[in-house]
Amino acid sequence: MALVAKLALLLIHILSVAGNGYSSLQENYYGSEDEHRKKLDPSFKSGFATGYAFSVVSILAIFMSCCVPWARLNKRKRNKIMMKTPMTTSLMERREKKIKEANEQICMLGNIVKRMSFVGISKATANFSQANKIGLGRMGTMYMAILPDGRFLAVKRIVDSQQFEEQIVSELKTLGTIKHKNLLPLFGFCVESNTRLLVYKYMSNGNLFDWIHSVKHRRKTLQWPLRLKVAVGVARGLARLHHGRRGQVVHLNISSKCILLDKNFEPKLSNFGKAMLITSMSNTPGVHDEFCEMALVKEDVHGFGVVLLELITGMDCSRMNFSSNSILNEWIGNLLSTSYFNDAMDRFLIGQGFDDEIFQLLKVACNCLDCIPDRRPSMFQVYKDIKAITKRCEVVDDSEIQMLLLKTNLLPAKTGPKLADLYFPVSIMFINHHVRSNRI
């Protein structure tokens, strides 16, 4: 403020001096001779006006350069001081502590998941070029990586990693320790400054959502046996997560977008950023733990029911707005009626001779969508129910799936092993869970 006052006084002084000088000059030069005054008056006035304007602009420039940045800086400092209340300070400290713990956990997970070279991954993705970009998600961007020997990988690049550290840890813990044919294989990870890279097996057929809803794939419609193969595969993978020996893992983000398909349309569950191990939620035993366990597990069951509805109806059921359970129950009740069922069925499934099996799967979906979570079946029961339906369709192995793909022009007639699906041999330590004879 003192600097502003001084500059203002200086400006007033200059203007007063300029005014007095102008008056005296008028008296000296123009006092007696009128003819001489007429000659000099216009040129002098224009020169004086130019100097006057230049002085004002100079003072204003000095004022703006000196005072305004300091005023802004002071304002920022005041705002920063005001923001640092005890509550916000505590929250910031807690957040920083969580990020630090997550970083430490990521470093420790190098014993479970292979740590890979940033230079090697960058080279394999052509320095993360647009040509290699295959998807964009909430956490980051997916790129296709091509190794020197022709093998393909998928790389998820997370640039602003601080806000996703916990999700990254969850992904590494889940896919790094549980191996199953219906879970997306995780090959490794990389930590480079503020960037995190997660490296997976490349799935050549993309995600289920695009196959059901995208116009691009409508000319390659999924036949009913393939849809049933996807349904039973996802149910098998979720049953493995929910009924593991070392605790129940819940996915909490089940949708057709997180179900990837390999060359044989074998489904792979992905996007485990929200997954959690239920036994580690709380150390307090009792009713509260049991309630949380049931609620979280049944949330996965509900999400799977929505996926089944998408497979049957071809509609994006995740966007449907059910303002109350009564509306949802009414809609499900209508689906189970024969007349409404025929109208709701995906038109690409009509006339294929599988109406009875489709209706049976619809019943399974409706059970999964029960508005009372406790009445929803377990994923192991769901898997058994869908497995029984697949036996009626007699789609039991990959050789029959290959023949079906050839008939529906989803595979070329002359096909050999695709580079995109070759196994990438990396040394990964993981927990090998042995299951009983009726293995999931």
RODO-2510 file (C-alpha; in nm, 4 decimals, decimal comma):
residues 440
     n   res          X          Y          Z
     1     m     0,0000     0,0000     0,0000
     2     a     0,2868     0,2408     0,0767
     3     l     0,4320     0,1771    -0,2689
     4     v     0,0976     0,2524    -0,4299
     5     a     0,0702     0,5850    -0,2374
     6     k     0,4226     0,6894    -0,3406
     7     l     0,3554     0,6153    -0,7052
     8     a     0,0306     0,8117    -0,6911
     9     l     0,2110     1,1180    -0,5401
    10     l     0,4815     1,0884    -0,8060
    11     l     0,2188     1,0860    -1,0800
    12     i     0,0467     1,3971    -0,9338
    13     h     0,3817     1,5756    -0,9061
    14     i     0,4742     1,5016    -1,2685
    15     l     0,1379     1,6190    -1,3911
    16     s     0,1574     1,9437    -1,1892
    17     v     0,5092     2,0146    -1,3145
    18     a     0,3996     1,9456    -1,6691
    19     g     0,1041     2,1820    -1,6262
    20     n     0,3154     2,4671    -1,4843
    21     g     0,5741     2,4223    -1,7569
    22     y     0,3091     2,4381    -2,0221
    23     s     0,1709     2,7669    -1,8766
    24     s     0,5129     2,9335    -1,8598
    25     l     0,5969     2,8239    -2,2092
    26     q     0,2747     2,9735    -2,3342
    27     e     0,3668     3,3098    -2,1765
    28     n     0,7234     3,3123    -2,3111
    29     y     0,6484     3,1996    -2,6634
    30     y     0,3053     3,3374    -2,7343
    31     g     0,2755     3,6584    -2,5251
    32     s     0,3367     3,9255    -2,7958
    33     e     0,3433     3,8086    -3,1539
    34     d     0,0087     3,6707    -3,2710
    35     e     0,1395     3,5641    -3,6107
    36     h     0,4252     3,3630    -3,4588
    37     r     0,1786     3,2041    -3,2130
    38     k    -0,0395     3,0772    -3,4958
    39     k     0,2614     2,9038    -3,6537
    40     l     0,3918     2,7246    -3,3411
    41     d     0,0716     2,6542    -3,1491
    42     p    -0,0445     2,3320    -3,3312
    43     s     0,2991     2,1614    -3,3408
    44     f     0,3793     2,2409    -2,9803
    45     k     0,0451     2,1218    -2,8526
    46     s     0,0737     1,7894    -3,0361
    47     g     0,4271     1,7302    -2,9024
    48     f     0,3273     1,8159    -2,5496
    49     a     0,0233     1,5867    -2,5677
    50     t     0,2442     1,3007    -2,6843
    51     g     0,4867     1,3467    -2,3951
    52     y     0,2023     1,3805    -2,1493
    53     a     0,0430     1,0546    -2,2657
    54     f     0,3784     0,8752    -2,2594
    55     s     0,4343     0,9802    -1,8967
    56     v     0,0921     0,8505    -1,7870
    57     v     0,1379     0,5154    -1,9652
    58     s     0,4842     0,4718    -1,8110
    59     i     0,3543     0,5346    -1,4593
    60     l     0,0668     0,2915    -1,5093
    61     a     0,3030     0,0254    -1,6464
    62     i     0,5275     0,0592    -1,3417
    63     f     0,2251     0,0360    -1,1164
    64     m     0,0911    -0,2813    -1,2849
    65     s     0,4249    -0,4602    -1,2911
    66     c     0,5167    -0,3789    -0,9311
    67     c     0,1915    -0,3797    -0,7401
    68     v    -0,0477    -0,6264    -0,9035
    69     p     0,1702    -0,9437    -0,8809
    70     w     0,2444    -0,8716    -0,5154
    71     a    -0,1251    -0,8180    -0,4486
    72     r    -0,2088    -1,1496    -0,6131
    73     l     0,0691    -1,3276    -0,4294
    74     n    -0,0495    -1,1858    -0,0986
    75     k    -0,4034    -1,2963    -0,1803
    76     r    -0,2836    -1,6505    -0,2531
    77     k    -0,0906    -1,6575     0,0720
    78     r    -0,3966    -1,5395     0,2631
    79     n    -0,6130    -1,8043     0,0954
    80     k    -0,3549    -2,0715     0,1706
    81     i    -0,3451    -1,9700     0,5348
    82     m    -0,7259    -1,9646     0,5516
    83     m    -0,7441    -2,3138     0,3942
    84     k    -0,5117    -2,4636     0,6526
    85     t    -0,7734    -2,5112     0,9192
    86     p    -0,7291    -2,7984     1,1671
    87     m    -0,9886    -3,0092     0,9814
    88     t    -0,8389    -2,9603     0,6331
    89     t    -0,4885    -3,0129     0,7684
    90     s    -0,5972    -3,3424     0,9236
    91     l    -0,7617    -3,4564     0,6005
    92     m    -0,4544    -3,3624     0,3949
    93     e    -0,2244    -3,5452     0,6334
    94     r    -0,4472    -3,8500     0,6225
    95     r    -0,4530    -3,8423     0,2438
    96     e    -0,0735    -3,8085     0,2221
    97     k    -0,0354    -4,0987     0,4642
    98     k    -0,2613    -4,3201     0,2497
    99     i    -0,0659    -4,2317    -0,0661
   100     k     0,2621    -4,3089     0,1106
   101     e     0,1309    -4,6438     0,2346
   102     a     0,0017    -4,7280    -0,1138
   103     n     0,3421    -4,6472    -0,2670
   104     e     0,5120    -4,8729    -0,0134
   105     q     0,2662    -5,1522    -0,0903
   106     i     0,3256    -5,1170    -0,4645
   107     c     0,6997    -5,1534    -0,4097
   108     m     0,6435    -5,4610    -0,1923
   109     l     0,4184    -5,6178    -0,4576
   110     g     0,7263    -5,6564    -0,6758
   111     n     0,7655    -5,9960    -0,5031
   112     i     0,4271    -6,1068    -0,6411
   113     v     0,3990    -5,9360    -0,9800
   114     k     0,6894    -5,8917    -1,2207
   115     r     0,8308    -5,5376    -1,2288
   116     m     0,8937    -5,4349    -1,5895
   117     s     1,1112    -5,1761    -1,7638
   118     f     0,9532    -4,8421    -1,8606
   119     v     1,1884    -4,8079    -2,1580
   120     g     1,0901    -5,1503    -2,2900
   121     i     0,7154    -5,0861    -2,2542
   122     s     0,7459    -4,7403    -2,4086
   123     k     0,9268    -4,8854    -2,7083
   124     a     0,6672    -5,1624    -2,7459
   125     t     0,3842    -4,9043    -2,7574
   126     a     0,5705    -4,6780    -3,0056
   127     n     0,6175    -4,4261    -2,7253
   128     f     0,2447    -4,4479    -2,6389
   129     s     0,1382    -4,3304    -2,9839
   130     q    -0,2208    -4,2617    -3,0865
   131     a    -0,1994    -4,5480    -3,3354
   132     n    -0,1509    -4,7927    -3,0460
   133     k    -0,4307    -4,6460    -2,8335
   134     i    -0,7118    -4,9012    -2,7868
   135     g    -0,9235    -4,7565    -2,5067
   136     l    -0,9794    -4,4858    -2,2491
   137     g    -1,1033    -4,5518    -1,8955
   138     r    -1,1538    -4,3711    -1,5678
   139     m    -0,8060    -4,4552    -1,4395
   140     g    -0,6073    -4,4134    -1,7592
   141     t    -0,5503    -4,4992    -2,1239
   142     m    -0,5056    -4,8477    -2,2706
   143     y    -0,2399    -4,9106    -2,5350
   144     m    -0,1496    -5,2125    -2,7426
   145     a     0,2127    -5,3151    -2,7042
   146     i     0,3935    -5,5171    -2,9709
   147     l     0,7072    -5,6953    -2,8579
   148     p     1,0066    -5,7469    -3,0921
   149     d     0,9118    -6,1146    -3,1376
   150     g     0,5577    -6,0194    -3,2466
   151     r     0,3711    -6,0923    -2,9254
   152     f     0,0939    -5,8579    -2,8144
   153     l     0,0208    -5,7086    -2,4714
   154     a    -0,2216    -5,4496    -2,3353
   155     v    -0,0797    -5,1636    -2,1248
   156     k    -0,2847    -4,9398    -1,8974
   157     r    -0,1067    -4,6058    -1,8514
   158     i    -0,2051    -4,4092    -1,5395
   159     v    -0,0402    -4,0656    -1,5500
   160     d    -0,1938    -3,8819    -1,2530
   161     s    -0,1363    -4,1828    -1,0314
   162     q    -0,1667    -4,0240    -0,6857
   163     q    -0,5463    -4,0273    -0,6809
   164     f    -0,5498    -4,3902    -0,8016
   165     e    -0,2791    -4,5433    -0,5822
   166     e    -0,5276    -4,7455    -0,3753
   167     q    -0,7005    -4,8776    -0,6899
   168     i    -0,3643    -4,9771    -0,8376
   169     v    -0,2758    -5,1669    -0,5197
   170     s    -0,6138    -5,3422    -0,5298
   171     e    -0,5614    -5,4431    -0,8939
   172     l    -0,2114    -5,5752    -0,8292
   173     k    -0,3136    -5,7644    -0,5158
   174     t    -0,6156    -5,9312    -0,6763
   175     l    -0,4844    -6,0241    -1,0202
   176     g    -0,1334    -6,0814    -0,8873
   177     t    -0,2393    -6,3483    -0,6372
   178     i    -0,5480    -6,5131    -0,7902
   179     k    -0,5113    -6,6998    -1,1188
   180     h    -0,8209    -6,8260    -1,2998
   181     k    -0,9235    -6,8838    -1,6618
   182     n    -1,1950    -6,6166    -1,6302
   183     l    -0,9784    -6,3453    -1,4713
   184     l    -0,7673    -6,1170    -1,6919
   185     p    -0,4003    -6,2271    -1,6693
   186     l    -0,1724    -5,9578    -1,5248
   187     f     0,1857    -5,9921    -1,6506
   188     g     0,3588    -5,7059    -1,4714
   189     f     0,3705    -5,3428    -1,3686
   190     c     0,6027    -5,0437    -1,3856
   191     v     0,6602    -4,7408    -1,1613
   192     e     0,8125    -4,4352    -1,3300
   193     s     0,7932    -4,0968    -1,1527
   194     n     0,4221    -4,0082    -1,1327
   195     t     0,3250    -4,2678    -1,3972
   196     r     0,2105    -4,6226    -1,3329
   197     l     0,1867    -4,8929    -1,6002
   198     l    -0,0125    -5,2152    -1,5645
   199     v     0,0603    -5,4840    -1,8262
   200     y    -0,2029    -5,7442    -1,9191
   201     k    -0,2638    -6,0124    -2,1772
   202     y    -0,4148    -5,8603    -2,4905
   203     m    -0,7788    -5,9571    -2,5539
   204     s    -0,8367    -5,9546    -2,9292
   205     n    -1,2189    -5,9372    -2,9145
   206     g    -1,2484    -5,6312    -2,6912
   207     n    -1,5226    -5,5969    -2,4297
   208     l    -1,8711    -5,7452    -2,4099
   209     f    -2,0458    -5,4058    -2,4038
   210     d    -1,9276    -5,3220    -2,7553
   211     w    -2,0426    -5,6567    -2,8905
   212     i    -2,3931    -5,6157    -2,7482
   213     h    -2,4529    -5,2430    -2,7969
   214     s    -2,2067    -5,1030    -3,0498
   215     v    -2,3369    -5,0458    -3,4032
   216     k    -1,9900    -5,1386    -3,5284
   217     h    -2,0346    -5,4999    -3,4124
   218     r    -2,3982    -5,5447    -3,5134
   219     r    -2,2965    -5,7113    -3,8391
   220     k    -2,1144    -5,9679    -3,6225
   221     t    -2,3969    -6,0626    -3,3897
   222     l    -2,3205    -6,2876    -3,0938
   223     q    -2,5196    -6,6080    -3,1356
   224     w    -2,6942    -6,7547    -2,8337
   225     p    -2,4367    -7,0309    -2,7602
   226     l    -2,1639    -6,7646    -2,7461
   227     r    -2,3714    -6,5473    -2,5118
   228     l    -2,4291    -6,8470    -2,2891
   229     k    -2,0569    -6,9250    -2,2941
   230     v    -1,9871    -6,5696    -2,1744
   231     a    -2,2521    -6,5962    -1,9011
   232     v    -2,1222    -6,9220    -1,7588
   233     g    -1,7606    -6,8013    -1,7758
   234     v    -1,8288    -6,4798    -1,5837
   235     a    -2,0346    -6,6724    -1,3262
   236     r    -1,7452    -6,9174    -1,2847
   237     g    -1,4959    -6,6347    -1,2315
   238     l    -1,7153    -6,4558    -0,9756
   239     a    -1,7815    -6,7841    -0,7929
   240     r    -1,4047    -6,8328    -0,7669
   241     l    -1,3662    -6,4851    -0,6162
   242     h    -1,6547    -6,5209    -0,3710
   243     h    -1,5726    -6,8729    -0,2522
   244     g    -1,1944    -6,8701    -0,2174
   245     r    -1,0244    -7,0467     0,0695
   246     r    -0,8375    -6,7347     0,1824
   247     g    -1,1444    -6,5115     0,2029
   248     q    -1,4053    -6,3599    -0,0210
   249     v    -1,2934    -6,1125    -0,2857
   250     v    -1,5684    -5,8805    -0,4099
   251     h    -1,5334    -5,7024    -0,7430
   252     l    -1,7844    -5,4165    -0,6844
   253     n    -1,7717    -5,2966    -1,0469
   254     i    -1,9395    -5,5705    -1,2506
   255     s    -2,0603    -5,4534    -1,5913
   256     s    -2,0409    -5,5595    -1,9547
   257     k    -1,7596    -5,3048    -2,0026
   258     c    -1,5256    -5,4863    -1,7629
   259     i    -1,5801    -5,8263    -1,9296
   260     l    -1,3132    -5,8825    -2,1970
   261     l    -1,3234    -6,1563    -2,4621
   262     d    -1,0335    -6,3579    -2,6018
   263     k    -1,0191    -6,5085    -2,9520
   264     n    -1,2516    -6,7928    -2,8463
   265     f    -1,4903    -6,5543    -2,6671
   266     e    -1,3811    -6,6868    -2,3284
   267     p    -1,4705    -6,4015    -2,0886
   268     k    -1,2112    -6,2420    -1,8602
   269     l    -1,3079    -6,0213    -1,5665
   270     s    -1,1045    -5,6990    -1,5485
   271     n    -1,1048    -5,3577    -1,3713
   272     f    -1,0350    -5,4674    -1,0140
   273     g    -0,9669    -5,1147    -0,8886
   274     k    -1,2591    -5,1279    -0,6440
   275     a    -1,2111    -5,4905    -0,5384
   276     m    -1,1553    -5,5759    -0,1749
   277     l    -1,0943    -5,8741     0,0471
   278     i    -1,3876    -5,8863     0,2863
   279     t    -1,2024    -6,0511     0,5735
   280     s    -0,9725    -5,7445     0,5956
   281     m    -1,2550    -5,4898     0,6216
   282     s    -1,2808    -5,4821     0,9968
   283     n    -1,1276    -5,6542     1,2950
   284     t    -1,4521    -5,6335     1,4912
   285     p    -1,6467    -5,9602     1,4747
   286     g    -2,0244    -5,9773     1,4936
   287     v    -2,3394    -5,8808     1,3103
   288     h    -2,1895    -5,5698     1,1464
   289     d    -1,9241    -5,7736     0,9625
   290     e    -2,1764    -6,0312     0,8478
   291     f    -2,4084    -5,7598     0,7193
   292     c    -2,1280    -5,5872     0,5247
   293     e    -2,0125    -5,9187     0,3824
   294     m    -2,3612    -6,0064     0,2623
   295     a    -2,4291    -5,6594     0,1191
   296     l    -2,1028    -5,6444    -0,0798
   297     v    -2,1251    -5,9986    -0,2143
   298     k    -2,4867    -5,9487    -0,3186
   299     e    -2,3892    -5,6261    -0,4962
   300     d    -2,1727    -5,8363    -0,7276
   301     v    -2,4639    -6,0758    -0,7790
   302     h    -2,6891    -5,7831    -0,8729
   303     g    -2,4303    -5,6501    -1,1204
   304     f    -2,4080    -5,9936    -1,2811
   305     g    -2,7888    -6,0018    -1,3120
   306     v    -2,7737    -5,6750    -1,5081
   307     v    -2,5157    -5,8301    -1,7448
   308     l    -2,7467    -6,1295    -1,8004
   309     l    -3,0321    -5,8950    -1,8894
   310     e    -2,8080    -5,7222    -2,1444
   311     l    -2,7207    -6,0594    -2,3003
   312     i    -3,0896    -6,1518    -2,3261
   313     t    -3,2539    -5,8230    -2,4240
   314     g    -2,9697    -5,6407    -2,6026
   315     m    -3,0555    -5,3274    -2,4011
   316     d    -2,8147    -5,1201    -2,1936
   317     c    -2,9863    -5,2048    -1,8649
   318     s    -2,7216    -5,0246    -1,6581
   319     r    -2,8679    -4,6924    -1,7783
   320     m    -3,2269    -4,7805    -1,6976
   321     n    -3,3673    -4,5627    -1,4206
   322     f    -3,5557    -4,7533    -1,1509
   323     s    -3,6642    -4,4932    -0,8979
   324     s    -3,7913    -4,7600    -0,6556
   325     n    -3,7796    -5,1347    -0,5944
   326     s    -4,1495    -5,1634    -0,6802
   327     i    -4,0840    -5,0345    -1,0350
   328     l    -3,7934    -5,2795    -1,0738
   329     n    -4,0081    -5,5685    -0,9480
   330     e    -4,2897    -5,4736    -1,1838
   331     w    -4,0533    -5,4634    -1,4814
   332     i    -3,8995    -5,8015    -1,3921
   333     g    -4,2471    -5,9493    -1,3449
   334     n    -4,3437    -5,8299    -1,6919
   335     l    -4,0293    -5,9846    -1,8397
   336     l    -4,1277    -6,3243    -1,7022
   337     s    -4,4657    -6,3114    -1,8739
   338     t    -4,4612    -6,4916    -2,2097
   339     s    -4,6033    -6,2078    -2,4190
   340     y    -4,3712    -5,9377    -2,2836
   341     f    -4,0717    -6,1739    -2,2915
   342     n    -4,1009    -6,2225    -2,6685
   343     d    -4,1087    -5,8455    -2,7175
   344     a    -3,8156    -5,7841    -2,4820
   345     m    -3,5870    -6,0535    -2,6282
   346     d    -3,3026    -5,9305    -2,8490
   347     r    -3,4301    -5,9501    -3,2071
   348     f    -3,1072    -6,1228    -3,3141
   349     l    -3,1986    -6,4196    -3,0898
   350     i    -3,5526    -6,4669    -3,2217
   351     g    -3,6056    -6,7810    -3,4272
   352     q    -3,2803    -6,9555    -3,3306
   353     g    -3,4625    -7,2332    -3,1450
   354     f    -3,3295    -7,1487    -2,7980
   355     d    -3,6373    -6,9775    -2,6510
   356     d    -3,6656    -7,2207    -2,3595
   357     e    -3,2979    -7,1857    -2,2592
   358     i    -3,3189    -6,8070    -2,2922
   359     f    -3,6247    -6,8020    -2,0653
   360     q    -3,4422    -7,0199    -1,8089
   361     l    -3,1480    -6,7788    -1,8064
   362     l    -3,3917    -6,4896    -1,7629
   363     k    -3,5192    -6,6559    -1,4452
   364     v    -3,1612    -6,6737    -1,3157
   365     a    -3,1145    -6,3036    -1,3971
   366     c    -3,4341    -6,2075    -1,2145
   367     n    -3,3225    -6,4008    -0,9059
   368     c    -2,9942    -6,2092    -0,9112
   369     l    -3,1869    -5,8786    -0,9319
   370     d    -3,4136    -5,9459    -0,6339
   371     c    -3,4714    -5,6164    -0,4532
   372     i    -3,3941    -5,7871    -0,1189
   373     p    -3,0196    -5,8695    -0,1246
   374     d    -3,0534    -6,1596     0,1190
   375     r    -3,2827    -6,3412    -0,1251
   376     r    -3,0316    -6,3270    -0,4102
   377     p    -2,8487    -6,6570    -0,4731
   378     s    -2,4776    -6,7108    -0,4226
   379     m    -2,2565    -6,6951    -0,7293
   380     f    -2,1734    -7,0630    -0,6870
   381     q    -2,5443    -7,1468    -0,7143
   382     v    -2,5779    -6,9123    -1,0128
   383     y    -2,2848    -7,0856    -1,1816
   384     k    -2,4422    -7,4293    -1,1317
   385     d    -2,7776    -7,3102    -1,2686
   386     i    -2,6216    -7,1622    -1,5835
   387     k    -2,3950    -7,4644    -1,6281
   388     a    -2,7065    -7,6839    -1,6373
   389     i    -2,8519    -7,4623    -1,9131
   390     t    -2,5325    -7,4883    -2,1219
   391     k    -2,5597    -7,8675    -2,1236
   392     r    -2,8975    -7,8381    -2,2939
   393     c    -2,7399    -7,6246    -2,5671
   394     e    -2,4552    -7,8779    -2,6004
   395     v    -2,1880    -7,6099    -2,6198
   396     v    -1,9224    -7,7667    -2,4018
   397     d    -1,5769    -7,7119    -2,5525
   398     d    -1,3704    -7,4717    -2,7585
   399     s    -1,3691    -7,6922    -3,0699
   400     e    -1,7449    -7,6473    -3,1052
   401     i    -1,7060    -7,2755    -3,0381
   402     q    -1,4494    -7,2556    -3,3205
   403     m    -1,6932    -7,4249    -3,5604
   404     l    -1,9675    -7,1826    -3,4545
   405     l    -1,7400    -6,8843    -3,5132
   406     l    -1,6583    -7,0106    -3,8623
   407     k    -2,0273    -7,0557    -3,9444
   408     t    -2,1130    -6,7035    -3,8293
   409     n    -1,8089    -6,5490    -4,0079
   410     l    -1,6554    -6,4298    -3,6826
   411     l    -1,3308    -6,6085    -3,7745
   412     p    -1,1631    -6,6411    -4,1146
   413     a    -1,1843    -6,9855    -4,2735
   414     k    -0,8070    -7,0294    -4,2678
   415     t    -0,6896    -6,9386    -3,9254
   416     g    -0,3764    -7,0200    -3,7372
   417     p    -0,2507    -6,9174    -3,3955
   418     k    -0,2883    -6,5419    -3,3542
   419     l     0,0118    -6,3461    -3,2308
   420     a    -0,2199    -6,1494    -3,0038
   421     d    -0,3014    -6,4575    -2,8002
   422     l     0,0397    -6,6180    -2,7604
   423     y     0,1512    -6,6649    -2,4046
   424     f     0,4050    -6,4135    -2,2784
   425     p     0,6438    -6,6068    -2,0503
   426     v     0,7247    -6,3980    -1,7480
   427     s     0,8280    -6,5047    -1,3998
   428     i     0,5334    -6,4268    -1,1762
   429     m     0,5018    -6,5538    -0,8208
   430     f     0,1453    -6,6158    -0,7177
   431     i    -0,0674    -6,8045    -0,4685
   432     n    -0,1925    -7,1282    -0,6227
   433     h    -0,5356    -7,2013    -0,4807
   434     h    -0,6379    -7,5662    -0,5055
   435     v    -1,0093    -7,6339    -0,5229
   436     r    -1,2028    -7,9544    -0,4602
   437     s    -1,2834    -8,2070    -0,7335
   438     n    -1,5822    -8,0003    -0,8497
   439     r    -1,3403    -7,7226    -0,9387
   440     i    -1,4867    -7,3804    -1,0277
***
